[in-house]
Amino acid sequence: MEEVCCRLLSYASIELPPEVEVALGAASERESQPKARAYFKAILENLRIARERRLPICQDTGVPVYYITLGSQLPIQGNLREAIHRATVRATQKTPLRQQVTHPLTGENPGTNVGWGMPAIFFDYEDGVDHLDITAIPKGGGAELKWSCVVPIPGAPREETILKTVVDAVAMVGGESCTPNIVGVAVGGFGVDYTEALARRAIFRSPLNSRHPDPQVAALEKKLFQAVNKLGIGPLGVGGDTTCLGLHMEVAGTHSAVFPIAVALYCWAARYSKARIHGDGRVEYITHPQLGEMTHD
Amino acid sequence: MTEEYRLRTPISRDQVDRLHLGDIVYLSGRIFTIRDWSHQRIARYLEEDKLGEVPFSLKDLAVLHCGPVIEEIGAGQWRPVSVGATSSSRFSPFVAPLLRAMGPRLIIGKGTLTQEAINGLVEHGAAFLQAVGGCAALYGSQITKVVNNYWPEFGMVDSVWEFEVENFGPLSVEIDCRGRSSYQELRRVTIKNNLMRVYQELGLDPEADYIWWPRAPAGTPMAVDYATTLE
C-alpha cells in the first residue's frame, strides 16, 4: 500500500494521465489564436521536458489528496492511514515535491507534507468486491482555490440557475485557474460540504469529458461544456478557443428546500494517478500502466 | 504587430518603453524569486527605513513571483527542479512598495495584477511579464545557475533565490509601462461579448440573481454592507 501510494503520487506529479495530454494536444492543434497557440506550444514542451528529465510538471506540486475505496471482501491488514502518511513523506523526498503542508495558525512546516490531519484521505466503501481503489492527486492551489459553491433561492428555476452559476463561475476566474480546466460540477447533496466534495470528485471521471449515465444530467453537461468553451478565455486566460478540456456533473439527493451547486476546477496540469489493489495482492496501475514495470526502490 | 525580444539584465527604462502588449520576451541574466513573505519583509523594511538590511539588489533587474522546488546538492550548491510562476494578483498591494524600495524593471508572474499595482508600474517605469502558468519544468530548465539563497529562514518556497538564466521564456508582456493590460482589454471587450452571447444562446438573463447564499464573501467590505443594511 505504501509503495503503491508513493509511486502514484510521485509519478502523477511528473506525467499527466495520457487522456489529459491527448486533450491538450488536440486543443493545441485546433487553436486559432496565435498567442494561445504559443502558450499551448509551451505547455506541450513543458510536458516533454518534465517526462524526459523526471521533473514535476508544475512547481506547485500541490497538497496531496487521496481517494480510497475499500472493497467489503478485502481482508485489510495493517494501518492504511499510516501507510499513506509514510508514502507521502517518501514521495515528497524522492520526487522531490514542494513541502506545502503547514499549520493554519502558526505557519509551522514539518517539511513532509504530513501533519495536523493532512494529507486529506477520503475513504469510501464498496460492497461485494475484493479490491481497493486509490486515486492520488497532487492538487495545486491555482485552480483548487477558485471554487464556487452557492445555495440558490428556493424556487429559483433549476436549469437556468445551474447554467448561469457554472458559466459565471468559469467566467469570473477567467483563466487564473490555469485554463484549460477540467470542470467538476455538483448539484444537490446536503450539507454543502457534500456538494463540494462531489464536484471535486467529478473532475476525476474517466474517460475525460464522458457523459453522465442520466440523460438529463448528460444534456446539461453537454450544454455547459459548449457554453464555457465559447467564453474565449483560452489557455491561461490569454484568449483562445479552449477554456475547458472536460466537464463532468454529478447530482445527489438534497434537502427539499434547496439545490446547492458547486463548481470545482482543475488546471491544465490535471495531475492524478489511479491504481487498484486486488485481493490476491496484484496491483493494477490504471492511469499510468508503466508504473507496474518499475522496480521496488 | 507583436515583436519578440531577447533581453539581458540589467534592463533600462528605454528597453521597457519599447515593450508593448503581447510582445514576447526571452530574458537572460539575473532574476530573483519573490513571494508572500519576502514581499512583506521588503514592504516593512521600506516603512521602517531599513532597506540597508536587504542583502541583495534588484535595481534594473527582474523578479519572478515563484515558490520553486530546489534541491540542495552540497553546501551552497543547488539544482533547480521545478521553477514556475505563481498567481501574481495576490501580490498586487506589494508591487508599488517593491518598485519604490528596490527598483526592479521587470516583474514576472502568472495571471495579472490589480489596478493599484498597474499604477505603480506606470509610476516607476516597469512592466509585468506573464510566464505560462504551470510550465515549471520548462522554465526551470532555462536556469543555468542557482547563484544564491537569501532569507533561508523562510524555507525553500518563500525564501529569495537568485538565478542566472539564459533565454528564460516565453514571457508575454501582460502590462506595459503605460499601464495597458492585456487581461483587462480582453475581459472588457472579448470575454464580455462572448459571455452575453452565451447567456443569449442559453436563454439566460444576465441580470438574474438566483442565489440565496452567500450574499457576500465573509471577510470583505461587501459583508459589512450586507450585515448592516440587509440590501
Interface residues (C-beta under 8 A of the other chain):
Chain A: P34 K35 A38 Y39 A42 I43 E45 N46 L47 I49 A50 R53 L55 P56 I57 C58 Q59 D60 T61 P96 L97 R98 Q99 Q100 N109 G111 G140 G141 G142 V150 V151 P152 I153 P154 A156 P157 E160 T161 L163 K164 T165 V167 A171 G174 G175 E176 C178 K223 A227 K230 L231 G232 I233 P235 L236 G237 V238 G239 V258 C267 W268 A269
Chain B: T2 G22 I24 C66 G67 P68 V69 E71 V81 S82 V83 G84 T86 S87 S89 K110 G111 Q130 V132 G133 G134 C135 A136 A137 L138 G140 S141 G155 M156 V157 P170 S172 S182 Y183 L186 R187 T190 I191 N194 L195 R197 V198 Y199 E201 L202 G203 L204 A208 Y210 I211 W212 W213 P214
